[in-house]
Amino acid sequence: MSTETTTAGSSGSPASSIDLESVRAVAKKDFQDAVRSWLFWGLSAFFFTLMAALAGFLTWANPDELTTIDFIALVSQVCKLVVPLIALILGWKSIAGERETGSIKVLLSLPHSRKDVLLGKLLGRTAVLSLSLIVGFLIAMVAVAFAVSEFSFPAYVAFLAMTVVYGLAYMSIAVSLSSLTRSTTMAGAAMFGVFVLFYIVWNSIQTALNLLMQRGYIEGVSYTVSFGGQQMEQQRLPDWAQFINMIDPGNAYQNTITLFSALSSDRIGTSFNEAAFPDGLPFFLQDWFSLLILLFWILVPLAVALYRFDRVDI
């Protein structure tokens, strides 16, 4: 098996196999390099400082009682921006940097196939991000527990778990794109494009669709709400527009935070106006489907990269 893997890895043959021991070796070295360079400890300190500082700020800004759910609702907005940025930066040079310097050829001369290298890099970088999140969040939990009136451990852990999955989704995108580019410049441009796509273009699409609905170019869905004892009719975007919005990993992440929080009495509420869906939320707006969307962003870019990286010229 080792002979076949080595041959496949150096030739880029479509028949290259995956050796789990080889994947583990690549991932271990990648993680150890991050520990030796203090990257892991720096990220852990960053996440601890972020959570503790936000807990302190929210306590100061909100002298009234602050629940765990209030804290999570606000902090998730920050994590929605910060975690992708860190994941994209961590994955930027993961493979493109080694291709640019030529060190990828040395790595492939060892008993590692290209698939082993790709999966190992993904697991190694994911370990750096995930473990630093876990360390930072768990240490900061003490500050959060003091900041809120009633601390809900299950809700906090659910938030941490979904943040790790969210980070994995962006890491998969980043490492996959890095494997498909020849230089760090091209990889950096790709990372920037991903960030712009999900944080500018996607939001602009929803804004444009809302504007088109208000001007009558898109037929909205009418519903009634009670306000001050009076019935008021409002409109929302049709289901297909809601589906487009949920494809964004960030929106899916914020919806999945609620998935496991039912274990706690301090339950995280849905981010959707339930009055706008009198027949119940469509399946694609429910928690479990949002998790599938994140899994899509983990598996599909990786599958494409595994196929293409095996065939590109190193």
N, C-alpha and C positions, 0 to 999 in steps of 0.2 A: 504493500500500500504506500509506503514511504517513497519507493522508487517511482511509482506512477505519479504521485503527488509532485515530486521534484520536477519530473519531466514536464508535467502539465503546467506547473507554475512558471517555468522558464520559457516555455514555448508559447504560452497563451492559448493552448488547445482548449476547445469547448468541452473536452472530456475531463478537465481538471476537477479533482475531487476535494471534499472537505474532510480534514483530519481534525477532530475536536482537540486533541492534544496540541497540535500545531496552533490552532486558534487560541487556545489558552496561553500558550507561550508568547505569542505576539501581544495578546491583551495584557499579560502580566508585565512584559517589558515596557509597554506603553504607559501603564499605570505607575510603575516604579520610576520611570523617567519624570513623570509629573510630580511624584513625591520628592524625588531628589532635587528638582528645580523649585520646590516650594509652591508649585502651582496649586496642588491639592489643598495645602494648608492655607494658602492665600484665599482660595475660593470659600473654604469652610469659615474662615474669619469674616469674609465679606457677607456671607449669608447670615451668620450670627449677628453681625453688626446691623445688617439691614432689618432683620426681624425685631431685634431689641430696640433699635432706634424708632422703628415704626410703632412699636408697642408704647414706648415712652411718649412719642409725639401724639398719638391718638388719645392717650390718657390725659395729656395736657390740654389738647384741643377739645376733648369731650369729657368734661368733668362729671357728666352724668354717667349712669351705669353703662358699661360697654360689655357686650356679650362676646363669646368666642366667635359667633356667627358674624357679628358686626365687624370684628377684627379681620376675619377671613375674607369677607366681602370686599373690604378696602385693600387688603394686602394682595389679594389675587389680581387686582388691577395692575399692581407694580410687578408682580411675578410674570404676568402675561407679557410684559415688555422686556424685563431683565433676563429671564431664563432663556428665551430664544437668542438674544444677543450673545450671551455667554456660550450657548451651544454652537452657534454659527462660528464664533471666533475659535472655539476649541477644535471644531471639525475642519476649519479652513485649510490648514496645512497638513492635515493628517496623512494624506496620500499624495496630493499635488506637490507638497514640499519635498517628499522623497523622490518623486519622479523628476522634479526640477534639478535636484542636486545629484541624481544618479544613484543614490543610496538604495533605491527600490530594487536595483539589480543585485546588490549584495544580499538584500533580504530574501529575494527570490532564489538566490543560489543555495540557500539553506533549504532544508526539507519543508518548505512552505509553498503551497499553491497560491495563486492569486486570490482565490476565494478565502483561503485561510487568512491572508493578510488583510483583506477587506473586513471580514467579520471580526478579526482580532483587534483591528484599529477601532472599529465601532464599539466593541465591548470595553476596550481600554479607556477610550474617551468618555463613554457612558458611565463607567465606574468612577472616573474622576468627578464628573458632574453630579451623579446620583449620591455618592457617598459624602461629598462636600455639602450637598443639600441636607442630607440626613443629619450629619454632624452639626451643621449650623442651626438647623431648625430645632433639633432636640435640646441643644444647649440653651438656645434662646427661649425655649418653652417655659423656663423658670420666670423670665421677664414677662412673657405673655400671660402666664397664670396670675401674676401679681397685678397686671394691667386690667384684666377683665373681671367682671363681677362674679360670674360662674364659669369656671373653666371646663370645657368639654374635651376630654382627651380623645374620644373616638372621632369627633369632628375635626380636631387638629391633625390627627394621624391620617384621616381620609384626605385632607387638604394636602398634606405632605406627599402621600402616595400618588395622588393625581398630578402633582407638580413634577414628580419624578417621571411619570409616564409622558407628560407634556414635554419635558426636557429630552426624553428619549426620541420622541417624534422629530424634534428639530435636529437632534444629533444624527439621526438616520438620514435626514435630508442633506445635512452638511457633509457628512462623510461620503455619501453617495455622489454628491456633486463634485467633491474633491477628487474622487477616483476617476471621474470622467474628464478632468481637465489636465492639461500638460504643465501648467505653471501656476504659481501662487497668485499671480496677477489675475489670471482668468478665474481661478477659484474664488478670489476675493470679490470679483465683479459678480460672480454667481451668487455668493452669499448676500451681497448688497441687493441684488435683484429679488431674492427671496424675501428679504425684509421689507422692501418697498412693496412687493406684491401683496403681502398679507397685512401690512400696517397702513398702507396708503391706498393702493388700488382697490382692495377688497372693501374697505370702508367707503370709498368713493362710489363703488357700484351700488351699495345700499342707499347712499344719499341720492344718487341719480334716479334709482328706482322709486324712491319715495317722492321725489320731485315730479317724475312722470305720472305717478299715481294721482298726486294732487292736481295736476293739470289735465287729467282725464285720458292720458294716453295708455295707462294701464288700469284695468278694472280691479279695484280693491275689494276687500271682503268687509262688509258692514257688520257691526255688532253694537249692542247697547250696554251701557254701564249706568249704574245708579250713582248720582252725585248730589248730595244735599236733599235727598228725597225725590229727586227728579231723574227721569230717564233721558240719557243723552246718547245720540248715535255717533259712533266713530268708525274709522276705517283703518284696516291694516293691510299690509302687502299680502298678495296671494301666497299659497303654500309653496309654489316653485321658487319664489323669491326668498322665502324663509329658508328653503333648503340650500340655496346658493350661499346664504349667510353662514349656515352651520358648517359648510365645508372648510371654512377657515379654522386651522388648528386652535387658535386662541379662543374663538367663540365656543368650540367644542370643549376645550379645557375648562372654561368657566361653567359650562353646563355639567361636566362630569364630576365637579367637586361635590355635587349633591349625592352622588351615587351610593356611597357607603355611609353617609352621615345619618341615615335612618337608624343606625345602631345607637344613636344618642337621642335623648329627649330634646336636645338643643339642635333641632334639625335645620339644615340649610334649605331655604326656600328656592323655588324655581325662579329663573331670571326672566320668565315669560309672563305676560299678563294673561292669566287664565280666563278672564272675562272675554278675551278676544277669541277664545277657542271653546265655545259652549259645549261642543261635542267631545271635548277632551283634546289634549295635545296630540298632533300627528306623531307617528312613530319616529320620524326623523328629528323631532325636537325633544325626544325623551332622553333621559340620562344614559340608558344602556346603549342607544344608538350613537350618542356623542362619543362614548368610549370606542365604538367600532370605527368612528371617523379618525380618532387618534391612532388606532391600530392600523388603519389604512395608510396613514402618513408614516408609520414605522416600517410597514412591510413592503409597500409598493415601490418607494424609492430604492430600498435595499434590493428588491428583486431585479429591478432595472439595472442597478449598478453591478450586481453579481453576473448578469448576462453580458453587459457591455465591457466591464473591466477585464473579463476573460479573453476579449477579442481585440482590444486596442494595442497599438504598438507602444512599448515602453521606451 
